[in-house]
Amino acid sequence: MHLTPPTPTDDAVISAIDPAEADGAASRLAFLEFSDLYLEPNGAAWYKTAPDDNVRNTLEGPYLEDVQYLREQLLKHVGSVDFLMDIQGVRLRVQCISTVDGDVYVCRRAAKTPMPVERLGYPAELIKSLLSDAFTGGGLILFTGATGSGKSTSLASILAARLKLFGGVAWTAENPVETLLHGTHGSGVCYQTEVPRDEDFGMAIQRMLRGAPNIIVIGEIRSAKAAAQAVLAGTSGHLVLSTLHANDIQSALHRLKSMLVHEGLDGAFLGDAMGAVLHQSMSYARAPDRNRRVVTVSPLIVAGSRNATAIRAHMRGGEFHQLSSEIERQKRVLLIPGQAGGML
């Protein structure tokens, strides 16, 4: 199919640069409406318009010139399988995956700056709860979901908003750094660091604790050591924000508990550490001028909840199935307009 540049969108995942900042061929990829770009070993390229898109959109004509330039830049990252790069006004998170035909590069479009919280797609009452002072005493806020569900986008948005609202110092440990958060946010400041290997996260968190943080961000909990350090930091007065791949809230808690036990910690620590667990999925609805971001979220807010004592007791006992009714109650309170009224 022959492609013409689509209308740019203001979505944080499918974003575009100002035409005034672009020049000639270098602008084409910036204005192409994609979430994931696939570069095949044989030189072919195609893209998805959204993570849940099942259509293979083939790139042809002048777009292949841009793709060839991108491919040349990617080849400079020999030995890297997961990295971030900026090219032609676009920030990409790149995965290099070996296949029987050669290496396939999957380039996911990443946000350059945090999305304003009001554009996250979260209901107003849920945002209000996540930005409340109930979390100033510490705890772990965990954003869960599948790949491409917007977990990192939500985390970055909430972090930036809390720094603006409460100030303080945030340190991040990421692999790779995705959204640019380094610098001041109101009276708060964020220091971003990149951890080269997953097994180094535990040590990186220990080093960050020496930097007098109010908030610690772990880009993604992938190892048992990172899970253990995140939970321990959450019980020691630090607010910890992180993401975890999981199908729902209960499976996220099961996975986290297993990681703690693997590190020789009591799984009951979860009951003391957890401040909130959110599970989200994301799709895109086609609108006349852009792809509209649609987020479906299930919340389990612990800090500030009227049922916090019971929630923590279930977590300490590993009775995660007992949390289903509380999750449904919080959905009604936080997600349905007119059902709130201070009854979280």
N, C-alpha and C positions, 0 to 999 in steps of 0.2 A: 504494500500500500504506500502511496505517496503522502508524505507528512508535511504539513505547514505548521509554523509555530503557533501554539494555542495561546489563548488569553492567559496571562499570568494569574496565579492565585495568591491570596494572602495567608494561606494555610502554612503552619509552621513546618510541616513535613514536606509539602509540595510547595516550595517557595521559588521566587524569581528575583533577579536583580533589576535595578532601574535601567531602562534602555540607555540612558545617558552615560551609564558607567560601562556599557558594553561596546565592543568594537568588532564589526564584521562577523566573521565565522566564529569568533570566540564567544558570541552571545547565544549561539544556537542551543547548546545544551542547557544554558541557564534558563531559556524560555520554553524548553521542552517539559511538558507536564508529566513527570514521572516520580514514582516512589522508589523503584528498584530498576537498575540498569544492568543487563547481563551482557558480558563480553565473552563470546565463544572462542575456542582455540583456533577455529578456521577463519577468523576475521569477521564473522557475522555478529550482529548486535541486535538486541531487542529489549523491550522494557514493559513494566507494569505501570499503570496509572495510579494504583493504590495497592497496599499489601495484600488485600483480599481479592484483587483482580485476577481472573482466570484467563484473560485474553493475552495472547502473545503478539505484541505490537512491534513489527519489524522496522528497523531503521534503514533508510535507503538514501541515495543521493548525497547531497552535501553534508548530511548528518554523519556519514561515515568518515568524512575528513576529521570532524571533531572527535569521533570515536578513536580513530587512529592516533591522534595526538594524545588522547587520554590513555590509550594502551601503552604508548611509549613512556608516559610518566609512571604508569603502574609497574612497568618492568624494572624501574629503578629500585623498587622495594623488594629486591630479591631476598627470599628467605622469610619475608613477613606474610603471615596468613590472615591477620586481622589488624587493620590500621586505618587511620583517618587521613584524608588529604583534601586540600582546597584546590579547585581547578575551574577556571573560566567562571568565577563568581559563584561556584556551587561547592558546598561542603559535602563530602562523601565518606561514609563508613564502608570500607572495602573488605570483603572476604575473598580470599584466594582458595578455591576448592579444586583439588586434583581429581580428574576423571580419567576414564580409559582413553580418551582422545587428547588429553592435555589439560591445562589449567583453565578453569572458568572463573572469571572475576564477577562477583555480585556486588554492585555498588549501590548502597542504600543512601538516599538523600537525607541529610541530617540538618537539624536546625542550627543556625549560627548563634542565635541569642535565645534566651528563655521566652516561652510564650506567655503573654499576660494571663493571669489565672482566670479572668473572666471569659477567655476564649478556649479554655481547656475542654469544655463540654461537660464539666462537673456541675451538678446542681448547686445553687447558691448556699444552701444550708450545709452541704458537705464541705465546701470551701471555707465557710465560716468556722466549722469545727476544726479543720486542719490548720487554720491560722489562729486558733485560740491560744490563750496563755496556759492552757492545761498541759502543753508540751514543753514549757520552759524548764520544767524540772527534769527533763530527759526522757529517754525511752526510744524504742525503735519503730519507725514508720516504714512499713514494707509495701512497695508497689509490686504487684504480681500480675502475671498474664503470659500470653504466648509471645513469640517473636513478632515484632511489628504491631504490638497492641498499644504502643505509646507510653510505656512505663517510664522510660528515661525522660520523655518530654514532660510528663506530669511531675516527676521528681524535681526537675530543674525549675519548673514554674513555681512549685510550692516553696522550694528553697529560696529563690530570689525574693518571693513575696514575704517570707518570714524574716529575711535579713532586712528588708526595707521597713518592716513593721516593728521588729524588736531589736534590730542591730545585732552586734556580736560578730564572732569570727567563725567562719566555716572553712574546713579543710576537706579536699576531695582526694580519693584514690580511685583512678579509673583506668580502664584498659579496653579501648583507647578513650581519650577525652572526646566527648561528642559535642555537647552544647557549650559554647563559650560562656563561662560564669566567672572567670578570674577577674578580680577587681572589686570596686565598691558598689554596693547596692543600698542606697540611702545612707544610714549611719553604720551599716554592716559591711563586711568585707569577706570575699571568698578567695582562697588560695587553691588553685587546681594543680594536682600532680598526676603524672601518668606512671602507672606501674607496669613494667615490662612483661612480667609473667604472673599467671594466676596464683602460683604458690608463694608469691612475694606479698600478697595482700595483707596477710596477718602481720608481718613485720612492718609494713607501711603504716598500718593503723596504729601500731605501738609507737612508731615515731611521731605520728600526728598528735598523739596524746601529749607529747612534750611541747606542742605548739599552742597550748592553752586554748583549745577549741571550745566553742559553745555547741557547734554542730559538726558532725562528721558525716561525710558522704562516701559511700562505697558504691561505685557505679553498678556493680552486679555481684551478688554473692554466688560464687561458683565453687568455692572450696570450703572444706570443713573448718580450716583455720580462720578464714575470713568470717564465717558464720559465728564462730566462737568469740572472736574479737569484737564483732558487731554487737552481740548480745551482752558481753561483759561491759562494753562501753555504755550500752543503753541502761545498764543497772547502776552506773556510777555517776549519774547526773548529766550525761551528754545526750543530746538529741542526735540520733543516728538515722539517716535516710538511705535506703538502698532498694534495689530491685531483685526479683527472683523469678525464674521461670516456673510457672505452676498452672494447673488447670482450674483451680479454685482456691478459696481461702484455706479450707481444711487441709488440702494436699500440700499447700505451701507450709503450713505449720508442721505437718508430718515430716516434710523434707528437712525443715530447719531443725527440728528436734533430733532427727537422725544424724545430722551433721554435728550437733553438740555432743551427742553420745559418742560419736566417732572420735571426738577430741578429748574424751574423758570427762566431760561436764555433765551435770545432772540436767536432764531435759526439763525439769521443773523451773529452770532459770527463765524459760519463755514467759511464764506467768508474771515474773517481776520486770522483764525487759520490754514487753510489747506495749507500744503506745497506740498503734493502729495497723491494720492489715487491709489493703485494698486490692481487689482483683478487677481488672478491666480488660475489655476487648474493644477493638476499634474497627470501624468500616468507613467507607466513603460513599456519600450519596451524591449523585451527579446533580449539580445545579446549573442554571444557564451560563454562568460566567466562571464557575470554579467547582472543584470537588469539595464538598462540605464534609468536615470531620465529624463523625458520629461516634461517641464514646458511650459504652454501657459499663457501669461500674457497680460492684457489690462492696459495701463498706462494713468493716468491723472496727469501730472506734472504741478504744479501751480507755485512754486518758480522758477524763471529763464525762464519761458515760455514767448514768445512774446505776447501771448494772456492772460497773467495773470490778467489784469484788467477786461476783459470781463468774464473770468472764475469766478473770485471772485464776480462779480456783480450777475451772475446767482446763485451762492451759497447763497449770502445774501438774494436774493429774493425767494429762495426755488425752483428755476426753473431748477431742476436737469435734466429734459428731454431735456433741451436745450444744455446739455453738450455732447450729442451723437456725433455730428459732430466733436467736438474738440477731443474726444477720438479716433475717426477714423483717424483724421489727425495725431495725435501723434503716432498711430500705424504705419502709413506709414513712419513717420519721424524717429521713434526710433527702430522699429522692422524690417524694410525691408532694407537689405544692399544696400548701394549706394543712399539711399533717404535722408540721414542726411544732413550734411553740415552746421551746426550751425543755422538751421531754427526752432528749438524747440519753 
